[in-house]
Amino acid sequence: MRKNNKFFIWMMAIIMVVSLALPMGLHANAIEVTSKSNTLASSDKGVVTKHEEETLTYDNQGRLLKSSNDQTSTDLTKEIKGSYTNEESNKINYTDFSAEEKGGLVSTYTATENSEIEKPKLKAAVVANTLRLGYDTLINNTNGTITTKITIVAMTGTPPVLLMAGNHLYAGNTYQGSYNKIMDHTREIPGTSIKPGLSYSKTYKVVASQFWIAKNHATAGWVGAGTKTTSGQTLPELLNKKGVVYPNVTVNVANKATLKMTRPTNAKMKIVPVANRTKWTTTTRTKFRNDFEAKYNVKIDWTNIQIHHMLPLQYGGTNAFSNLLPINTSIHQKIVSPWWTAY
């Protein structure tokens, strides 16, 4: 009986020592992986909506422009159309000075886009005539379309003689560089038809993987006040040939770091022959796991985690640590991989 008691005591002591030696969290997955959509303001499931607003007024001070006092409605209409046409362009160039391009991927800082629409402080007693326009870009991930909308949000005073407004679509093959106009969406609205709530839409069916920008501009004019033109544009979004937005996936590493799945810089990458691709083996997988745990000082249960090549091997990606991201298996198989299948 004493021998059994001694044996039991020794076994309990060993178990306690081993337990204390194990790193905390070994029994649990130390990585939290969350996937969120690119939605900035979405009212429909599967639709990404970007919203901007611009205001047209008499002039920046809300005063009449004396040099235009003798204008007729006919003259002003010609001036409005001319000013609007001068803003038209079949090609635009996009440059992001905050972007970091490395290894075929681009890291961008886009937190300010549509974060809060800055509305000017308008006083009815100072600004007699005001026209506020809303521009929406709706990317439908379900049916592969992009719709641009132009809406008259609000108006004070008398309507302008004419409003020319556009919300056009431009597409480019690289994140930075040249974008060509793919869809022209222009509306010519006479003053007698202008009223808050009036809205126009136009839709384009996506057929190829490209970066997309929506560019808006409008010109309006009041007799005796000349014309006023405003413009703006969205940041680029990468869509595959099915019209699905590139997934916005973030990885929370035990609350020590937040990693983001970065986008490729090129929408027209060619497939690398199998014989020329970088090889992904059990050895390289194990090395990444060890390096990752060492970098973030965590111990991870990799059972339900897959390692994603942000620039896939078939498009020239490598096994560089910066190109790899551990992602929940379900997210990898149901969201990320299907996007690349339709690339």
C-alpha positions as CSV (number, residue, x, y, z in Angstrom):
1,M,0.0,0.0,0.0
2,R,2.9,2.4,0.9
3,K,4.5,1.6,-2.5
4,N,1.4,2.5,-4.3
5,N,1.1,5.8,-2.4
6,K,4.6,6.7,-3.2
7,F,4.1,5.9,-6.8
8,F,1.0,8.0,-6.9
9,I,2.8,11.0,-5.3
10,W,5.7,10.7,-7.7
11,M,3.3,10.6,-10.7
12,M,1.4,13.7,-9.5
13,A,4.7,15.6,-9.1
14,I,5.8,14.7,-12.6
15,I,2.5,15.9,-14.1
16,M,2.7,19.2,-12.2
17,V,6.3,19.8,-13.5
18,V,5.3,19.0,-17.1
19,S,2.2,21.2,-16.9
20,L,4.3,24.2,-15.6
21,A,6.8,23.7,-18.4
22,L,4.2,23.9,-21.2
23,P,3.8,27.4,-22.7
24,M,0.5,29.0,-21.9
25,G,-2.0,28.7,-24.8
26,L,-0.5,25.5,-26.2
27,H,-3.9,23.8,-25.9
28,A,-5.7,26.6,-27.8
29,N,-5.4,28.2,-31.2
30,A,-3.4,31.4,-30.5
31,I,-4.5,33.0,-33.8
32,E,-7.9,34.6,-34.3
33,V,-8.7,35.0,-38.0
34,T,-11.5,37.3,-39.0
35,S,-12.8,38.0,-42.5
36,K,-14.7,41.2,-43.2
37,S,-16.1,42.5,-46.5
38,N,-14.9,45.6,-48.3
39,T,-18.2,47.3,-47.4
40,L,-18.0,50.9,-46.5
41,A,-21.8,51.4,-46.4
42,S,-23.9,48.5,-47.5
43,S,-27.6,48.1,-47.4
44,D,-27.9,44.9,-49.4
45,K,-26.1,41.6,-48.9
46,G,-23.2,41.1,-51.3
47,V,-23.2,44.8,-52.4
48,V,-20.3,47.0,-51.7
49,T,-21.4,50.7,-51.7
50,K,-19.1,53.8,-51.8
51,H,-20.7,57.1,-51.2
52,E,-19.5,60.7,-51.8
53,E,-21.2,64.1,-51.8
54,E,-20.4,67.4,-53.4
55,T,-22.0,70.8,-53.1
56,L,-22.5,73.4,-55.9
57,T,-23.2,77.0,-54.8
58,Y,-23.3,80.5,-56.3
59,D,-19.6,80.9,-55.6
60,N,-17.3,80.1,-52.7
61,Q,-18.6,83.2,-50.8
62,G,-22.2,82.8,-51.7
63,R,-22.2,86.0,-53.6
64,L,-23.2,86.9,-57.2
65,L,-20.4,87.2,-59.7
66,K,-20.8,90.7,-61.1
67,S,-19.0,89.9,-64.4
68,S,-21.9,87.5,-65.2
69,N,-24.8,89.8,-64.5
70,D,-25.7,90.2,-68.1
71,Q,-25.8,86.6,-69.0
72,T,-28.9,85.1,-70.6
73,S,-30.1,81.5,-69.9
74,T,-29.0,80.5,-73.4
75,D,-25.5,81.8,-72.9
76,L,-25.3,80.2,-69.5
77,T,-26.4,76.9,-70.8
78,K,-23.6,76.9,-73.4
79,E,-21.1,77.9,-70.7
80,I,-22.3,75.0,-68.4
81,K,-22.0,72.4,-71.2
82,G,-18.6,73.8,-72.1
83,S,-17.3,73.7,-68.5
84,Y,-18.6,70.2,-68.0
85,T,-17.0,69.0,-71.3
86,N,-13.7,70.5,-70.3
87,E,-13.7,68.3,-67.2
88,E,-14.4,65.2,-69.3
89,S,-11.5,62.7,-69.9
90,N,-11.3,59.3,-71.5
91,K,-8.2,58.5,-69.4
92,I,-7.0,59.3,-65.9
93,N,-3.8,58.5,-64.1
94,Y,-3.8,57.3,-60.5
95,T,-0.9,57.6,-58.1
96,D,-0.9,56.6,-54.4
97,F,2.1,58.2,-52.6
98,S,1.3,56.2,-49.5
99,A,1.4,52.8,-51.3
100,E,4.3,50.4,-50.8
101,E,4.8,47.9,-53.6
102,K,6.9,44.9,-52.9
103,G,7.0,41.4,-54.4
104,G,4.1,42.0,-56.7
105,L,1.8,43.1,-53.7
106,V,0.7,46.5,-52.7
107,S,0.1,47.7,-49.2
108,T,-2.1,50.9,-49.0
109,Y,-3.4,53.3,-46.4
110,T,-7.0,53.9,-47.3
111,A,-8.6,54.7,-43.9
112,T,-9.6,58.2,-44.9
113,E,-11.7,57.2,-47.8
114,N,-15.4,57.9,-47.1
115,S,-14.6,57.8,-43.4
116,E,-16.7,60.9,-42.9
117,I,-18.2,63.2,-45.4
118,E,-17.2,66.8,-44.6
119,K,-20.2,69.0,-45.1
120,P,-19.6,72.7,-45.4
121,K,-21.3,74.9,-42.9
122,L,-23.9,76.7,-45.0
123,K,-26.1,79.6,-43.8
124,A,-29.3,80.3,-45.7
125,A,-28.8,84.0,-45.2
126,V,-25.4,83.9,-46.9
127,V,-25.7,81.2,-49.6
128,A,-28.8,81.9,-51.6
129,N,-28.6,78.9,-53.9
130,T,-27.1,75.6,-53.1
131,L,-27.3,72.2,-54.8
132,R,-25.9,69.1,-53.1
133,L,-25.3,65.9,-55.1
134,G,-24.6,62.4,-53.9
135,Y,-22.6,59.8,-55.9
136,D,-22.8,56.1,-55.2
137,T,-20.8,53.3,-56.6
138,L,-22.4,49.9,-56.0
139,I,-20.4,46.7,-56.6
140,N,-22.6,43.7,-56.7
141,N,-20.6,40.6,-55.8
142,T,-23.6,38.4,-56.6
143,N,-24.3,39.3,-60.2
144,G,-20.9,40.8,-61.1
145,T,-22.0,44.3,-61.9
146,I,-21.0,47.9,-61.0
147,T,-23.7,50.6,-60.8
148,T,-23.0,54.3,-60.5
149,K,-25.7,56.6,-59.2
150,I,-26.2,60.3,-59.2
151,T,-28.7,61.7,-56.7
152,I,-29.8,65.2,-55.9
153,V,-29.5,65.2,-52.1
154,A,-30.7,68.7,-51.2
155,M,-31.3,72.1,-52.7
156,T,-31.9,75.6,-51.3
157,G,-33.0,78.7,-53.1
158,T,-33.8,78.6,-56.8
159,P,-32.6,75.7,-59.0
160,P,-29.8,76.3,-61.5
161,V,-30.6,76.9,-65.2
162,L,-29.0,73.5,-66.0
163,L,-27.1,70.7,-64.2
164,M,-24.6,68.5,-66.0
165,A,-23.6,65.6,-63.8
166,G,-21.5,62.5,-64.4
167,N,-20.4,59.4,-62.5
168,H,-18.1,57.4,-64.8
169,L,-16.3,54.1,-64.5
170,Y,-12.6,53.7,-65.3
171,A,-10.6,50.5,-65.4
172,G,-6.9,49.9,-65.2
173,N,-4.6,46.8,-65.3
174,T,-2.3,48.0,-62.5
175,Y,-3.1,49.6,-59.1
176,Q,-1.2,52.7,-60.0
177,G,-1.0,54.2,-63.5
178,S,-3.4,54.7,-66.4
179,Y,-7.2,54.0,-66.2
180,N,-9.4,54.1,-69.3
181,K,-13.1,55.2,-69.3
182,I,-15.2,52.0,-69.6
183,M,-18.7,53.5,-68.9
184,D,-19.8,57.0,-69.5
185,H,-22.7,58.0,-67.2
186,T,-23.7,61.6,-67.9
187,R,-27.0,63.3,-67.1
188,E,-28.2,66.7,-68.4
189,I,-30.9,67.9,-66.1
190,P,-32.8,71.1,-66.8
191,G,-33.6,73.4,-63.8
192,T,-37.3,72.7,-64.0
193,S,-36.7,69.0,-63.3
194,I,-34.3,69.4,-60.4
195,K,-35.7,68.4,-57.1
196,P,-34.3,66.6,-54.0
197,G,-34.5,62.8,-54.2
198,L,-34.2,62.7,-58.0
199,S,-31.8,59.8,-58.9
200,Y,-30.2,58.3,-62.0
201,S,-28.4,54.9,-62.3
202,K,-26.3,53.1,-64.9
203,T,-24.9,49.6,-64.7
204,Y,-21.9,47.9,-66.2
205,K,-21.3,44.1,-66.3
206,V,-17.7,43.1,-65.4
207,V,-16.1,40.7,-67.7
208,A,-12.4,40.9,-66.8
209,S,-10.1,41.2,-63.8
210,Q,-9.2,44.8,-63.4
211,F,-8.8,47.7,-61.0
212,W,-11.8,50.1,-61.0
213,I,-12.3,53.8,-60.1
214,A,-15.5,55.8,-60.3
215,K,-15.0,59.5,-61.1
216,N,-17.7,62.1,-60.6
217,H,-18.0,65.7,-61.7
218,A,-20.8,68.2,-62.2
219,T,-21.4,71.7,-63.5
220,A,-24.3,74.0,-62.7
221,G,-25.0,77.7,-63.2
222,W,-27.4,80.4,-62.2
223,V,-28.1,83.5,-64.3
224,G,-26.0,86.3,-62.8
225,A,-23.7,83.9,-61.0
226,G,-21.7,82.0,-63.6
227,T,-20.9,78.3,-63.3
228,K,-19.6,76.1,-60.5
229,T,-17.9,72.7,-61.1
230,T,-17.0,70.0,-58.5
231,S,-15.3,66.7,-58.9
232,G,-14.1,63.6,-57.0
233,Q,-13.3,60.0,-57.3
234,T,-13.1,56.7,-55.4
235,L,-10.0,54.7,-54.5
236,P,-9.2,51.7,-56.7
237,E,-10.9,48.4,-56.1
238,L,-9.7,45.1,-57.6
239,L,-12.4,42.8,-59.1
240,N,-11.9,39.4,-60.7
241,K,-13.6,38.5,-64.0
242,K,-16.8,37.5,-62.1
243,G,-17.0,41.0,-60.7
244,V,-16.2,40.0,-57.1
245,V,-14.2,42.5,-54.9
246,Y,-10.8,41.2,-53.7
247,P,-11.4,39.8,-50.2
248,N,-10.6,42.0,-47.2
249,V,-9.1,39.5,-44.8
250,T,-7.4,40.4,-41.5
251,V,-5.6,38.1,-39.1
252,N,-5.4,38.8,-35.4
253,V,-2.3,37.1,-33.9
254,A,-3.1,36.6,-30.2
255,N,-3.8,40.3,-29.9
256,K,-0.1,41.0,-30.6
257,A,-0.4,42.0,-34.2
258,T,-3.0,42.5,-36.9
259,L,-2.0,41.3,-40.3
260,K,-3.8,42.2,-43.6
261,M,-4.0,40.2,-46.8
262,T,-2.5,42.6,-49.3
263,R,-3.6,43.0,-53.0
264,P,-1.6,42.2,-56.1
265,T,-0.3,45.2,-58.0
266,N,-1.2,43.7,-61.4
267,A,-4.6,42.5,-62.6
268,K,-3.2,40.9,-65.7
269,M,-0.6,38.5,-64.4
270,K,0.3,35.5,-66.6
271,I,0.4,31.9,-65.3
272,V,3.9,30.5,-64.7
273,P,4.5,27.0,-66.1
274,V,4.4,24.4,-63.4
275,A,8.0,23.4,-64.0
276,N,9.1,27.0,-63.3
277,R,7.1,27.7,-60.2
278,T,8.5,27.9,-56.7
279,K,7.8,24.6,-54.9
280,W,5.8,24.4,-51.7
281,T,6.7,21.4,-49.6
282,T,6.2,20.0,-46.1
283,T,9.6,21.3,-45.2
284,T,8.8,24.9,-46.3
285,R,5.4,24.7,-44.5
286,T,7.1,23.6,-41.3
287,K,9.7,26.3,-41.5
288,F,7.1,29.0,-41.9
289,R,5.1,27.7,-38.9
290,N,8.2,27.7,-36.8
291,D,9.3,31.2,-38.0
292,F,5.8,32.6,-37.5
293,E,5.6,31.3,-33.9
294,A,9.1,32.6,-33.1
295,K,8.4,36.0,-34.6
296,Y,5.2,36.6,-32.6
297,N,6.2,34.5,-29.6
298,V,3.1,32.3,-29.7
299,K,2.4,28.6,-29.8
300,I,-0.3,27.7,-32.3
301,D,-2.6,24.8,-33.0
302,W,-2.4,24.7,-36.9
303,T,-5.2,22.1,-37.3
304,N,-7.7,24.5,-38.9
305,I,-5.3,27.0,-40.4
306,Q,-4.0,27.0,-44.0
307,I,-1.1,29.1,-45.2
308,H,-2.0,31.3,-48.1
309,H,0.4,32.7,-50.7
310,M,-0.9,36.3,-51.2
311,L,0.7,36.3,-54.6
312,P,-0.1,32.7,-55.7
313,L,2.8,30.4,-56.8
314,Q,1.1,30.0,-60.2
315,Y,1.4,33.8,-60.8
316,G,5.0,34.0,-59.8
317,G,4.7,34.1,-56.0
318,T,7.4,32.8,-53.7
319,N,7.7,31.3,-50.2
320,A,9.0,34.5,-48.8
321,F,7.7,35.1,-45.2
322,S,6.2,38.4,-46.4
323,N,4.1,36.6,-49.0
324,L,2.6,34.1,-46.6
325,L,-0.4,34.5,-44.4
326,P,-2.1,31.9,-42.1
327,I,-5.8,31.9,-42.7
328,N,-8.7,30.0,-41.2
329,T,-9.3,27.0,-43.4
330,S,-13.0,27.8,-44.0
331,I,-12.2,31.4,-45.1
332,H,-9.3,30.2,-47.3
333,Q,-11.5,27.6,-49.1
334,K,-14.8,29.5,-49.3
335,I,-13.6,33.1,-49.8
336,V,-10.0,33.5,-50.9
337,S,-9.4,30.5,-53.2
338,P,-12.7,31.0,-55.1
339,W,-11.7,34.6,-55.8
340,W,-8.4,33.5,-57.3
341,T,-10.1,30.7,-59.3
342,A,-12.1,33.5,-61.1
343,Y,-9.1,35.7,-61.5
